[in-house]
Amino acid sequence: MTQTLEIGDDLAERLESHCEEGQSPAELIEELVSMYETEGAFLQEGYSE
């Protein structure tokens, strides 16, 4: 089942700025969700608890 998510222009531009060459914003979001499901949290460089 596919769902559509509407996002604002500002967020769309931010997503596009993080995409690798040839990667769509939808693919980036899919990758981020997969990372979150696998790791349980997003990792940030230089950050530790």
N, C-alpha and C positions, 0 to 999 in steps of 0.2 A: 504494500500500500504506500503510495507516494503522497506526501503532504507538501503544501506550498507555504513558505514562510516569507512574508513581506518585510523588507528592511528599508530603512531610510537611505537617502543618497549618501550621507556622510559615512555611514557604516559600510555601505557598498564600496566606496572609494578606499576606505581603510583596509577592507579585506583584499581588494585588488592590489593594493600596494605591498601586501605580504605574500602574494602568490608568486610562485616560481614561474619561469618562462614556460608558456603553454599550459599552465594550470588555471582552472576556472575557480571562482570563489566557492562554488558548490563543492569542488574537490578539496579545497582547503578546509572547509568546514567539516567535511567527512573525515579528513585526516586528523583534525583537532579532536573531534568526538571520539575517534578510535583511540587516540593517544590517551585521552582522559579515561576512557573505559579500561584501558590496559594498565595505566599507571595509578589511577585513582585521583590524580591531580596533575595540573600542568606544571612543568618544571621551568624554572627561570634561572638563567645563568647568573652566578654570583649570589644566589639566594639559598640560605639554609636556615633551618629552624633551630 
